[in-house]
Amino acid sequence: MEGWPVLIALRLSPVPTVLINYVMSLADVNVRVYFFSTAAGMVPFLLRAILFGAAARRVTDPNIDSKVTMIWLAVAVFVTVVLARVATRAKAMIERVEPPAE
């Protein structure tokens, strides 16, 4: 299966990771494709968590300039908005591949 775009889209979607892992274990997916698609699909969420964590730490530290904190918060919000747009596109891509049952 050469479905790495679908795997990345699944990782970006709100589908629980455990369910994706189970379904992919039943599918004919190359381990290398699965590994790299999973890694690529998880990077945006990890970056968002890191940005929010860094911003939260800076907010609680009175010795750090507030301009830097505001920049980090703005970047974190921007990444969140981008992730929402990517997830919406991923959902549309999944629906094109497999239309919802009626």
Backbone atoms as SQL, in Angstrom:
CREATE TABLE atoms (id INTEGER PRIMARY KEY, chain TEXT, resi INTEGER, resn TEXT, atom TEXT, x REAL, y REAL, z REAL);
INSERT INTO atoms VALUES
  (1, 'A', 1, 'MET', 'N', 0.848, -1.186, 0.000),
  (2, 'A', 1, 'MET', 'CA', 0.000, 0.000, 0.000),
  (3, 'A', 1, 'MET', 'C', 0.884, 1.237, 0.000),
  (4, 'A', 2, 'GLU', 'N', 0.655, 2.114, -0.921),
  (5, 'A', 2, 'GLU', 'CA', 1.408, 3.354, -0.994),
  (6, 'A', 2, 'GLU', 'C', 0.536, 4.498, -0.516),
  (7, 'A', 3, 'GLY', 'N', -0.121, 4.323, 0.599),
  (8, 'A', 3, 'GLY', 'CA', -1.076, 5.312, 1.076),
  (9, 'A', 3, 'GLY', 'C', -0.522, 6.247, 2.117),
  (10, 'A', 4, 'TRP', 'N', 0.728, 6.674, 1.963),
  (11, 'A', 4, 'TRP', 'CA', 1.308, 7.557, 2.978),
  (12, 'A', 4, 'TRP', 'C', 0.538, 8.859, 3.122),
  (13, 'A', 5, 'PRO', 'N', -0.033, 9.440, 2.040),
  (14, 'A', 5, 'PRO', 'CA', -0.819, 10.663, 2.269),
  (15, 'A', 5, 'PRO', 'C', -2.052, 10.409, 3.147),
  (16, 'A', 6, 'VAL', 'N', -2.659, 9.248, 2.961),
  (17, 'A', 6, 'VAL', 'CA', -3.827, 8.914, 3.779),
  (18, 'A', 6, 'VAL', 'C', -3.407, 8.685, 5.226),
  (19, 'A', 7, 'LEU', 'N', -2.280, 8.034, 5.431),
  (20, 'A', 7, 'LEU', 'CA', -1.794, 7.812, 6.795),
  (21, 'A', 7, 'LEU', 'C', -1.489, 9.131, 7.500),
  (22, 'A', 8, 'ILE', 'N', -0.855, 10.043, 6.803),
  (23, 'A', 8, 'ILE', 'CA', -0.573, 11.356, 7.402),
  (24, 'A', 8, 'ILE', 'C', -1.882, 12.075, 7.697),
  (25, 'A', 9, 'ALA', 'N', -2.826, 11.997, 6.770),
  (26, 'A', 9, 'ALA', 'CA', -4.128, 12.636, 6.996),
  (27, 'A', 9, 'ALA', 'C', -4.837, 12.019, 8.196),
  (28, 'A', 10, 'LEU', 'N', -4.730, 10.716, 8.358),
  (29, 'A', 10, 'LEU', 'CA', -5.333, 10.070, 9.526),
  (30, 'A', 10, 'LEU', 'C', -4.682, 10.544, 10.819),
  (31, 'A', 11, 'ARG', 'N', -3.373, 10.711, 10.802),
  (32, 'A', 11, 'ARG', 'CA', -2.680, 11.188, 12.006),
  (33, 'A', 11, 'ARG', 'C', -3.074, 12.622, 12.338),
  (34, 'A', 12, 'LEU', 'N', -3.404, 13.406, 11.338),
  (35, 'A', 12, 'LEU', 'CA', -3.816, 14.793, 11.573),
  (36, 'A', 12, 'LEU', 'C', -5.292, 14.904, 11.945),
  (37, 'A', 13, 'SER', 'N', -6.038, 13.844, 11.730),
  (38, 'A', 13, 'SER', 'CA', -7.474, 13.872, 12.027),
  (39, 'A', 13, 'SER', 'C', -7.707, 13.592, 13.511),
  (40, 'A', 14, 'PRO', 'N', -8.925, 13.861, 13.990),
  (41, 'A', 14, 'PRO', 'CA', -9.214, 13.623, 15.408),
  (42, 'A', 14, 'PRO', 'C', -9.505, 12.163, 15.749),
  (43, 'A', 15, 'VAL', 'N', -9.212, 11.245, 14.856),
  (44, 'A', 15, 'VAL', 'CA', -9.415, 9.824, 15.124),
  (45, 'A', 15, 'VAL', 'C', -8.405, 9.382, 16.182),
  (46, 'A', 16, 'PRO', 'N', -8.860, 8.632, 17.199),
  (47, 'A', 16, 'PRO', 'CA', -7.930, 8.186, 18.252),
  (48, 'A', 16, 'PRO', 'C', -6.772, 7.363, 17.680),
  (49, 'A', 17, 'THR', 'N', -5.598, 7.590, 18.205),
  (50, 'A', 17, 'THR', 'CA', -4.384, 6.924, 17.737),
  (51, 'A', 17, 'THR', 'C', -4.492, 5.411, 17.854),
  (52, 'A', 18, 'VAL', 'N', -5.084, 4.928, 18.928),
  (53, 'A', 18, 'VAL', 'CA', -5.212, 3.484, 19.127),
  (54, 'A', 18, 'VAL', 'C', -6.019, 2.854, 17.996),
  (55, 'A', 19, 'LEU', 'N', -7.079, 3.513, 17.586),
  (56, 'A', 19, 'LEU', 'CA', -7.914, 2.996, 16.502),
  (57, 'A', 19, 'LEU', 'C', -7.140, 2.970, 15.183),
  (58, 'A', 20, 'ILE', 'N', -6.392, 4.031, 14.910),
  (59, 'A', 20, 'ILE', 'CA', -5.583, 4.073, 13.684),
  (60, 'A', 20, 'ILE', 'C', -4.551, 2.950, 13.705),
  (61, 'A', 21, 'ASN', 'N', -3.891, 2.757, 14.849),
  (62, 'A', 21, 'ASN', 'CA', -2.889, 1.695, 14.963),
  (63, 'A', 21, 'ASN', 'C', -3.508, 0.324, 14.690),
  (64, 'A', 22, 'TYR', 'N', -4.680, 0.085, 15.252),
  (65, 'A', 22, 'TYR', 'CA', -5.348, -1.209, 15.071),
  (66, 'A', 22, 'TYR', 'C', -5.713, -1.439, 13.607),
  (67, 'A', 23, 'VAL', 'N', -6.313, -0.441, 12.978),
  (68, 'A', 23, 'VAL', 'CA', -6.719, -0.571, 11.575),
  (69, 'A', 23, 'VAL', 'C', -5.498, -0.764, 10.678),
  (70, 'A', 24, 'MET', 'N', -4.442, -0.016, 10.938),
  (71, 'A', 24, 'MET', 'CA', -3.240, -0.145, 10.106),
  (72, 'A', 24, 'MET', 'C', -2.552, -1.491, 10.315),
  (73, 'A', 25, 'SER', 'N', -2.710, -2.096, 11.498),
  (74, 'A', 25, 'SER', 'CA', -2.124, -3.425, 11.705),
  (75, 'A', 25, 'SER', 'C', -2.858, -4.478, 10.876),
  (76, 'A', 26, 'LEU', 'N', -4.127, -4.232, 10.590),
  (77, 'A', 26, 'LEU', 'CA', -4.902, -5.159, 9.758),
  (78, 'A', 26, 'LEU', 'C', -4.704, -4.906, 8.265),
  (79, 'A', 27, 'ALA', 'N', -4.314, -3.697, 7.909),
  (80, 'A', 27, 'ALA', 'CA', -4.140, -3.335, 6.499),
  (81, 'A', 27, 'ALA', 'C', -2.759, -3.766, 6.006),
  (82, 'A', 28, 'ASP', 'N', -2.626, -3.778, 4.705),
  (83, 'A', 28, 'ASP', 'CA', -1.350, -4.140, 4.087),
  (84, 'A', 28, 'ASP', 'C', -0.503, -2.877, 3.944),
  (85, 'A', 29, 'VAL', 'N', 0.116, -2.473, 5.060),
  (86, 'A', 29, 'VAL', 'CA', 0.910, -1.248, 5.079),
  (87, 'A', 29, 'VAL', 'C', 2.363, -1.613, 5.361),
  (88, 'A', 30, 'ASN', 'N', 3.246, -1.107, 4.540),
  (89, 'A', 30, 'ASN', 'CA', 4.677, -1.299, 4.740),
  (90, 'A', 30, 'ASN', 'C', 5.082, -0.646, 6.059),
  (91, 'A', 31, 'VAL', 'N', 5.902, -1.322, 6.841),
  (92, 'A', 31, 'VAL', 'CA', 6.313, -0.807, 8.149),
  (93, 'A', 31, 'VAL', 'C', 7.052, 0.518, 7.999),
  (94, 'A', 32, 'ARG', 'N', 7.894, 0.637, 7.003),
  (95, 'A', 32, 'ARG', 'CA', 8.645, 1.878, 6.792),
  (96, 'A', 32, 'ARG', 'C', 7.699, 3.041, 6.464),
  (97, 'A', 33, 'VAL', 'N', 6.731, 2.793, 5.582),
  (98, 'A', 33, 'VAL', 'CA', 5.742, 3.818, 5.231),
  (99, 'A', 33, 'VAL', 'C', 4.943, 4.204, 6.466),
  (100, 'A', 34, 'TYR', 'N', 4.528, 3.208, 7.243),
  (101, 'A', 34, 'TYR', 'CA', 3.761, 3.468, 8.463),
  (102, 'A', 34, 'TYR', 'C', 4.564, 4.318, 9.447),
  (103, 'A', 35, 'PHE', 'N', 5.818, 3.963, 9.655),
  (104, 'A', 35, 'PHE', 'CA', 6.660, 4.674, 10.620),
  (105, 'A', 35, 'PHE', 'C', 6.850, 6.136, 10.224),
  (106, 'A', 36, 'PHE', 'N', 7.269, 6.368, 8.987),
  (107, 'A', 36, 'PHE', 'CA', 7.555, 7.741, 8.568),
  (108, 'A', 36, 'PHE', 'C', 6.282, 8.582, 8.422),
  (109, 'A', 37, 'SER', 'N', 5.194, 7.975, 8.002),
  (110, 'A', 37, 'SER', 'CA', 3.927, 8.706, 7.921),
  (111, 'A', 37, 'SER', 'C', 3.433, 9.087, 9.311),
  (112, 'A', 38, 'THR', 'N', 3.577, 8.177, 10.257),
  (113, 'A', 38, 'THR', 'CA', 3.186, 8.474, 11.635),
  (114, 'A', 38, 'THR', 'C', 4.046, 9.590, 12.202),
  (115, 'A', 39, 'ALA', 'N', 5.345, 9.519, 11.967),
  (116, 'A', 39, 'ALA', 'CA', 6.241, 10.569, 12.468),
  (117, 'A', 39, 'ALA', 'C', 5.882, 11.924, 11.864),
  (118, 'A', 40, 'ALA', 'N', 5.662, 11.958, 10.565),
  (119, 'A', 40, 'ALA', 'CA', 5.323, 13.226, 9.903),
  (120, 'A', 40, 'ALA', 'C', 3.972, 13.756, 10.369),
  (121, 'A', 41, 'GLY', 'N', 3.030, 12.869, 10.619),
  (122, 'A', 41, 'GLY', 'CA', 1.710, 13.292, 11.057),
  (123, 'A', 41, 'GLY', 'C', 1.666, 13.775, 12.493),
  (124, 'A', 42, 'MET', 'N', 2.629, 13.351, 13.310),
  (125, 'A', 42, 'MET', 'CA', 2.628, 13.746, 14.723),
  (126, 'A', 42, 'MET', 'C', 3.439, 15.012, 14.988),
  (127, 'A', 43, 'VAL', 'N', 4.324, 15.377, 14.083),
  (128, 'A', 43, 'VAL', 'CA', 5.183, 16.548, 14.282),
  (129, 'A', 43, 'VAL', 'C', 4.394, 17.834, 14.548),
  (130, 'A', 44, 'PRO', 'N', 3.349, 18.145, 13.781),
  (131, 'A', 44, 'PRO', 'CA', 2.631, 19.399, 14.049),
  (132, 'A', 44, 'PRO', 'C', 2.051, 19.476, 15.460),
  (133, 'A', 45, 'PHE', 'N', 1.526, 18.366, 15.969),
  (134, 'A', 45, 'PHE', 'CA', 0.949, 18.376, 17.310),
  (135, 'A', 45, 'PHE', 'C', 2.030, 18.506, 18.380),
  (136, 'A', 46, 'LEU', 'N', 3.175, 17.883, 18.135),
  (137, 'A', 46, 'LEU', 'CA', 4.285, 18.025, 19.077),
  (138, 'A', 46, 'LEU', 'C', 4.787, 19.463, 19.107),
  (139, 'A', 47, 'LEU', 'N', 4.902, 20.087, 17.946),
  (140, 'A', 47, 'LEU', 'CA', 5.338, 21.489, 17.899),
  (141, 'A', 47, 'LEU', 'C', 4.361, 22.400, 18.629),
  (142, 'A', 48, 'ARG', 'N', 3.074, 22.140, 18.449),
  (143, 'A', 48, 'ARG', 'CA', 2.072, 22.950, 19.140),
  (144, 'A', 48, 'ARG', 'C', 2.203, 22.799, 20.654),
  (145, 'A', 49, 'ALA', 'N', 2.381, 21.580, 21.126),
  (146, 'A', 49, 'ALA', 'CA', 2.522, 21.351, 22.564),
  (147, 'A', 49, 'ALA', 'C', 3.779, 22.025, 23.104),
  (148, 'A', 50, 'ILE', 'N', 4.864, 21.958, 22.353),
  (149, 'A', 50, 'ILE', 'CA', 6.111, 22.601, 22.777),
  (150, 'A', 50, 'ILE', 'C', 5.944, 24.112, 22.835),
  (151, 'A', 51, 'LEU', 'N', 5.309, 24.688, 21.823),
  (152, 'A', 51, 'LEU', 'CA', 5.113, 26.142, 21.804),
  (153, 'A', 51, 'LEU', 'C', 4.231, 26.611, 22.956),
  (154, 'A', 52, 'PHE', 'N', 3.143, 25.890, 23.219),
  (155, 'A', 52, 'PHE', 'CA', 2.283, 26.278, 24.335),
  (156, 'A', 52, 'PHE', 'C', 3.003, 26.105, 25.670),
  (157, 'A', 53, 'GLY', 'N', 3.780, 25.051, 25.804),
  (158, 'A', 53, 'GLY', 'CA', 4.538, 24.847, 27.040),
  (159, 'A', 53, 'GLY', 'C', 5.569, 25.937, 27.265),
  (160, 'A', 54, 'ALA', 'N', 6.274, 26.309, 26.208),
  (161, 'A', 54, 'ALA', 'CA', 7.268, 27.383, 26.330),
  (162, 'A', 54, 'ALA', 'C', 6.599, 28.703, 26.681),
  (163, 'A', 55, 'ALA', 'N', 5.455, 28.969, 26.077),
  (164, 'A', 55, 'ALA', 'CA', 4.739, 30.216, 26.378),
  (165, 'A', 55, 'ALA', 'C', 4.234, 30.222, 27.812),
  (166, 'A', 56, 'ALA', 'N', 3.724, 29.095, 28.273),
  (167, 'A', 56, 'ALA', 'CA', 3.230, 29.020, 29.653),
  (168, 'A', 56, 'ALA', 'C', 4.371, 29.217, 30.650),
  (169, 'A', 57, 'ARG', 'N', 5.515, 28.639, 30.367),
  (170, 'A', 57, 'ARG', 'CA', 6.663, 28.817, 31.260),
  (171, 'A', 57, 'ARG', 'C', 7.102, 30.275, 31.306),
  (172, 'A', 58, 'ARG', 'N', 7.098, 30.915, 30.165),
  (173, 'A', 58, 'ARG', 'CA', 7.514, 32.316, 30.109),
  (174, 'A', 58, 'ARG', 'C', 6.523, 33.231, 30.829),
  (175, 'A', 59, 'VAL', 'N', 5.257, 32.892, 30.780),
  (176, 'A', 59, 'VAL', 'CA', 4.259, 33.711, 31.464),
  (177, 'A', 59, 'VAL', 'C', 4.466, 33.651, 32.974),
  (178, 'A', 60, 'THR', 'N', 4.879, 32.508, 33.480),
  (179, 'A', 60, 'THR', 'CA', 5.049, 32.354, 34.928),
  (180, 'A', 60, 'THR', 'C', 6.394, 32.861, 35.429),
  (181, 'A', 61, 'ASP', 'N', 7.320, 33.168, 34.542),
  (182, 'A', 61, 'ASP', 'CA', 8.642, 33.654, 34.952),
  (183, 'A', 61, 'ASP', 'C', 8.675, 35.179, 34.865),
  (184, 'A', 62, 'PRO', 'N', 8.750, 35.862, 36.016),
  (185, 'A', 62, 'PRO', 'CA', 8.718, 37.328, 36.001),
  (186, 'A', 62, 'PRO', 'C', 9.995, 37.973, 35.455),
  (187, 'A', 63, 'ASN', 'N', 11.056, 37.210, 35.305),
  (188, 'A', 63, 'ASN', 'CA', 12.326, 37.764, 34.837),
  (189, 'A', 63, 'ASN', 'C', 12.439, 37.820, 33.312),
  (190, 'A', 64, 'ILE', 'N', 11.445, 37.335, 32.626),
  (191, 'A', 64, 'ILE', 'CA', 11.503, 37.285, 31.164),
  (192, 'A', 64, 'ILE', 'C', 10.667, 38.424, 30.590),
  (193, 'A', 65, 'ASP', 'N', 11.184, 39.045, 29.545),
  (194, 'A', 65, 'ASP', 'CA', 10.517, 40.166, 28.883),
  (195, 'A', 65, 'ASP', 'C', 9.153, 39.737, 28.337),
  (196, 'A', 66, 'SER', 'N', 8.143, 40.548, 28.549),
  (197, 'A', 66, 'SER', 'CA', 6.787, 40.198, 28.117),
  (198, 'A', 66, 'SER', 'C', 6.641, 40.217, 26.597),
  (199, 'A', 67, 'LYS', 'N', 7.487, 40.963, 25.888),
  (200, 'A', 67, 'LYS', 'CA', 7.404, 40.971, 24.422),
  (201, 'A', 67, 'LYS', 'C', 7.722, 39.591, 23.860),
  (202, 'A', 68, 'VAL', 'N', 8.720, 38.955, 24.431),
  (203, 'A', 68, 'VAL', 'CA', 9.089, 37.611, 23.981),
  (204, 'A', 68, 'VAL', 'C', 7.939, 36.644, 24.252),
  (205, 'A', 69, 'THR', 'N', 7.319, 36.784, 25.408),
  (206, 'A', 69, 'THR', 'CA', 6.186, 35.925, 25.753),
  (207, 'A', 69, 'THR', 'C', 5.050, 36.110, 24.762),
  (208, 'A', 70, 'MET', 'N', 4.758, 37.336, 24.428),
  (209, 'A', 70, 'MET', 'CA', 3.671, 37.604, 23.491),
  (210, 'A', 70, 'MET', 'C', 3.984, 37.034, 22.104),
  (211, 'A', 71, 'ILE', 'N', 5.232, 37.086, 21.710),
  (212, 'A', 71, 'ILE', 'CA', 5.623, 36.510, 20.418),
  (213, 'A', 71, 'ILE', 'C', 5.404, 35.000, 20.435),
  (214, 'A', 72, 'TRP', 'N', 5.835, 34.343, 21.518),
  (215, 'A', 72, 'TRP', 'CA', 5.651, 32.898, 21.631),
  (216, 'A', 72, 'TRP', 'C', 4.175, 32.527, 21.635),
  (217, 'A', 73, 'LEU', 'N', 3.375, 33.294, 22.351),
  (218, 'A', 73, 'LEU', 'CA', 1.937, 33.015, 22.367),
  (219, 'A', 73, 'LEU', 'C', 1.323, 33.207, 20.982),
  (220, 'A', 74, 'ALA', 'N', 1.746, 34.237, 20.276),
  (221, 'A', 74, 'ALA', 'CA', 1.233, 34.472, 18.923),
  (222, 'A', 74, 'ALA', 'C', 1.619, 33.321, 17.991),
  (223, 'A', 75, 'VAL', 'N', 2.847, 32.848, 18.112),
  (224, 'A', 75, 'VAL', 'CA', 3.289, 31.720, 17.288),
  (225, 'A', 75, 'VAL', 'C', 2.476, 30.473, 17.628),
  (226, 'A', 76, 'ALA', 'N', 2.238, 30.239, 18.912),
  (227, 'A', 76, 'ALA', 'CA', 1.460, 29.070, 19.330),
  (228, 'A', 76, 'ALA', 'C', 0.032, 29.136, 18.791),
  (229, 'A', 77, 'VAL', 'N', -0.575, 30.299, 18.852),
  (230, 'A', 77, 'VAL', 'CA', -1.931, 30.455, 18.315),
  (231, 'A', 77, 'VAL', 'C', -1.919, 30.247, 16.800),
  (232, 'A', 78, 'PHE', 'N', -0.923, 30.785, 16.121),
  (233, 'A', 78, 'PHE', 'CA', -0.805, 30.616, 14.674),
  (234, 'A', 78, 'PHE', 'C', -0.685, 29.134, 14.308),
  (235, 'A', 79, 'VAL', 'N', 0.161, 28.406, 15.028),
  (236, 'A', 79, 'VAL', 'CA', 0.336, 26.975, 14.756),
  (237, 'A', 79, 'VAL', 'C', -0.978, 26.230, 14.981),
  (238, 'A', 80, 'THR', 'N', -1.719, 26.607, 16.016),
  (239, 'A', 80, 'THR', 'CA', -3.005, 25.969, 16.279),
  (240, 'A', 80, 'THR', 'C', -3.985, 26.211, 15.135),
  (241, 'A', 81, 'VAL', 'N', -4.028, 27.428, 14.630),
  (242, 'A', 81, 'VAL', 'CA', -4.919, 27.745, 13.510),
  (243, 'A', 81, 'VAL', 'C', -4.507, 26.958, 12.266),
  (244, 'A', 82, 'VAL', 'N', -3.219, 26.890, 12.008),
  (245, 'A', 82, 'VAL', 'CA', -2.732, 26.131, 10.850),
  (246, 'A', 82, 'VAL', 'C', -3.097, 24.654, 10.999),
  (247, 'A', 83, 'LEU', 'N', -2.927, 24.105, 12.203),
  (248, 'A', 83, 'LEU', 'CA', -3.284, 22.702, 12.424),
  (249, 'A', 83, 'LEU', 'C', -4.772, 22.461, 12.195),
  (250, 'A', 84, 'ALA', 'N', -5.592, 23.397, 12.606),
  (251, 'A', 84, 'ALA', 'CA', -7.032, 23.255, 12.386),
  (252, 'A', 84, 'ALA', 'C', -7.340, 23.225, 10.891),
  (253, 'A', 85, 'ARG', 'N', -6.682, 24.088, 10.133),
  (254, 'A', 85, 'ARG', 'CA', -6.899, 24.110, 8.677),
  (255, 'A', 85, 'ARG', 'C', -6.389, 22.821, 8.029),
  (256, 'A', 86, 'VAL', 'N', -5.233, 22.336, 8.470),
  (257, 'A', 86, 'VAL', 'CA', -4.683, 21.098, 7.916),
  (258, 'A', 86, 'VAL', 'C', -5.599, 19.925, 8.251),
  (259, 'A', 87, 'ALA', 'N', -6.111, 19.888, 9.475),
  (260, 'A', 87, 'ALA', 'CA', -7.019, 18.805, 9.863),
  (261, 'A', 87, 'ALA', 'C', -8.297, 18.838, 9.036),
  (262, 'A', 88, 'THR', 'N', -8.800, 20.033, 8.748),
  (263, 'A', 88, 'THR', 'CA', -9.997, 20.154, 7.916),
  (264, 'A', 88, 'THR', 'C', -9.725, 19.637, 6.509),
  (265, 'A', 89, 'ARG', 'N', -8.588, 19.989, 5.966),
  (266, 'A', 89, 'ARG', 'CA', -8.223, 19.497, 4.627),
  (267, 'A', 89, 'ARG', 'C', -8.000, 17.989, 4.643),
  (268, 'A', 90, 'ALA', 'N', -7.390, 17.486, 5.723),
  (269, 'A', 90, 'ALA', 'CA', -7.163, 16.044, 5.832),
  (270, 'A', 90, 'ALA', 'C', -8.490, 15.299, 5.875),
  (271, 'A', 91, 'LYS', 'N', -9.443, 15.850, 6.600),
  (272, 'A', 91, 'LYS', 'CA', -10.768, 15.227, 6.664),
  (273, 'A', 91, 'LYS', 'C', -11.412, 15.199, 5.286),
  (274, 'A', 92, 'ALA', 'N', -11.311, 16.295, 4.557),
  (275, 'A', 92, 'ALA', 'CA', -11.870, 16.345, 3.202),
  (276, 'A', 92, 'ALA', 'C', -11.178, 15.330, 2.298),
  (277, 'A', 93, 'MET', 'N', -9.871, 15.175, 2.464),
  (278, 'A', 93, 'MET', 'CA', -9.114, 14.220, 1.657),
  (279, 'A', 93, 'MET', 'C', -9.562, 12.793, 1.961),
  (280, 'A', 94, 'ILE', 'N', -9.774, 12.502, 3.240),
  (281, 'A', 94, 'ILE', 'CA', -10.231, 11.168, 3.629),
  (282, 'A', 94, 'ILE', 'C', -11.621, 10.908, 3.064),
  (283, 'A', 95, 'GLU', 'N', -12.487, 11.905, 3.110),
  (284, 'A', 95, 'GLU', 'CA', -13.837, 11.735, 2.579),
  (285, 'A', 95, 'GLU', 'C', -13.832, 11.548, 1.066),
  (286, 'A', 96, 'ARG', 'N', -12.867, 12.155, 0.371),
  (287, 'A', 96, 'ARG', 'CA', -12.759, 11.941, -1.079),
  (288, 'A', 96, 'ARG', 'C', -12.335, 10.514, -1.372),
  (289, 'A', 97, 'VAL', 'N', -11.418, 9.996, -0.552),
  (290, 'A', 97, 'VAL', 'CA', -10.935, 8.632, -0.755),
  (291, 'A', 97, 'VAL', 'C', -12.027, 7.631, -0.401),
  (292, 'A', 98, 'GLU', 'N', -12.711, 7.886, 0.701),
  (293, 'A', 98, 'GLU', 'CA', -13.756, 6.978, 1.168),
  (294, 'A', 98, 'GLU', 'C', -14.962, 7.803, 1.602),
  (295, 'A', 99, 'PRO', 'N', -15.970, 7.960, 0.719),
  (296, 'A', 99, 'PRO', 'CA', -17.136, 8.779, 1.068),
  (297, 'A', 99, 'PRO', 'C', -17.859, 8.204, 2.286),
  (298, 'A', 100, 'PRO', 'N', -18.463, 9.066, 3.115),
  (299, 'A', 100, 'PRO', 'CA', -19.168, 8.578, 4.300),
  (300, 'A', 100, 'PRO', 'C', -20.370, 7.719, 3.914),
  (301, 'A', 101, 'ALA', 'N', -20.618, 6.682, 4.701),
  (302, 'A', 101, 'ALA', 'CA', -21.751, 5.790, 4.440),
  (303, 'A', 101, 'ALA', 'C', -23.058, 6.508, 4.756),
  (304, 'A', 102, 'GLU', 'N', -24.038, 6.263, 3.905),
  (305, 'A', 102, 'GLU', 'CA', -25.338, 6.925, 4.118),
  (306, 'A', 102, 'GLU', 'C', -26.395, 5.938, 4.479);
